[in-house]
Amino acid sequence: MQRLAILASGSGSNAEKIMEHFQKSKKASVALVASNKTDAFVLERAKKFQVPTFTFSRKEMQEGKLLEKLKQEKIDWVILAGFLLKIPEDLIRAFPDRMVNIHPALLPNYGGKGMYGMHVHEAVKSAGDESTGISIHLVNENYDEGKIIFQAATAINPADTPEDIAQKVHALEHRYYPEVIDSLIYEDF
């Protein structure tokens, strides 16, 4: 049984879909939800699924406390779901090709530092793009530059607001992220 840890900084709607997906899985389970924010709603969502939680500061992550906890919990895969801090290189090295992130745009477009959530959707709208989507990728030492594993697109109507775009992108995230993680774990055996 593969043990997953989800790292999230916010409300955790993707994290909830992942916990829901793996709740009855015979090959993987969510063993930990960790957040850099003590008031992140994702921690409440984890309680609903009886998944243990862990909180840490940026400094504690840099000092290796998060990596220590992941090792202690025998974590096999690290899943980023709305996690906004840059991952330290020692943490990336500890999970080679086993750390996955989702980005709310079709990378390489609209990636990099500061490009998350509504910032991305506003940039997509401002550019007048006709489509947007999601990218699921492995994590490396640079923001949003790891190997892309999966992308899915959705059309944008000229009348769509950034909020409309966000809704369309969230629908793609919720539909595909758990399935792609599942496929990655399956391929790993």
N, C-alpha and C positions, 0 to 999 in steps of 0.2 A: 504494500500500500504506500503510494507516494504521498508525502506530507507537504501541503502548500501553506505558505504564509502570504497574506495580502497586506501590502503597505498602502495606506490611504491617508489623505490629509483633510478630507471634507465629509460630505454627507454619505457617500458610500453606496450610491445606487448600483454601480457596477459590481462592487464587492458583494452586495446582497444577491445579485443575479448569479455570481460565481458560487457563493455559499449554497444557494438554492440548488444549483446544478449538481454540485458534488455531494449534496446531503446523502444521497442513496448510492453513490458510486462505489464500485467494488475495487477500483484501481487507485483512487485518490481521495483525500479529504482535506478540508481547510482546517489546519491545526492551530493557526494563530492569525489574529488581525492586529497589526501594529500601526500606530499613528504618532506623528510628531505633534499632534494637538490633543490636549487632554479633554477638550470639549467637542471633538469631532463626532458627528452623528453616526459615523460608521461604527463607533464603539457600541452604541445602542443596538445597531443592526446585528452586530456580532453576538450580543447577549441573546437576541431572539433565536439564534441558531446554536446557542450554547457553545460558542467558539471562544476560547481564551483570548484575552486582549493584553496588549503591552503598549505603554506610551514612553516616549523618549524625546529628548531635546536634540536640536541640531548638534550641539556640542557633544552630547552623549553618543550620538551616531558617529561623529568624527573620531571619538575616543574608542570606538569598537564595541560599545555596549549592545547595539542592535545586532551586530554580527555574533557576539557572544550568546545572545538570547536565541537567535536562529539556530546556532549550533546546539545549544542546550535542548531545544525542542526537536532536534533531528529533522530540520526542514530540508526538503529536496528541491523545491521550486519556490522562487520568490515572484509574486505577481504584483505589479504596480497598478493601482486603480485610483487615479486622481491623487497621486503622491507628488508633492510639489518641490521637494528638496532634491538637490543633485546627489546621486549615490556615490559614496566614496569608492575609490578604486579597489581597496582591499575587499570590500563587500562584493563588488562585481567579480573580482578574481575568485572569490569563494564559491560562486555559482556560475561557472562558465556555461554559456548557452542554456542556462536554467533560470534566467531572470527576464521577465517579459513585461512590456509596457504597452499601453494603448494610447494613441494620440488622436485627437478629434479633427484630423484633416488628412488629406492624401499627401503623405510625405514624399518627396522632400519639401513640398510646399508648406509654408506656415509652421515650420518646426523651429526648435531652438529655445534658448532661455527666454522666459517671459511669454512664450506662446502656449497658453493653456486656456481651457474653458472659453468664456465669452470673448477674451482677447482674440482667439482664433476666429470665432464666428463673425466678429466685427470686421476683422481683416478680410475674410472671405467676401463678406457683403460689400465692403468698400472697393474691393478689386473688381466687382461685377462678375465673379465666376458663375458659370452655369451649372457647376456641380461641386460637391465636396464629399467628404466621407470620413472613413476611419482607417488608421494604419495600426497594425499590431506588429511589434518588432522586438527583437532581442535588445537587451540593454548593454551599451558599451560606455566608455568614459565620456562621451560627448552627448549632450541633449539630443534626443530624437535622431541619432545617426546610426543606431544598430541595424543589423540585417532585418529587412522587412520580411515578415512571414506571411502576412495576409492584408489585403485591402478590400474595402467595399465602398461603393459610391452611391450617392443619391442626388437627384436633380434639385436645382434651386430655381424657384420661380422668381421673376423680377420683383414681385410684390413681397417676397419673404423678408421678414425682419431678422436680425441676428438671433432673436429668441426662437423664431420659427426654424431657423437653421439648426439651432441647438437641439430642438425637439427631434428633428430628423436624424441628427447625428447620434443622439442618445438612443434612439430606436435601433440604429445599426449596432451600437456598442452592446446594448443589452441582448440583442439577438446573436451576435457573433462571438463576443469575447469568451464566454464560457466554453463554447464549442471548439474554438481554436485552441484554447488551453488544453482541453480534453484531447484533441488530436495530437498536440505536441507531446503530451505525457505518453499517449499510446505509442507514438513513433519512437519514443525513447527506450522502450522495452526491447 
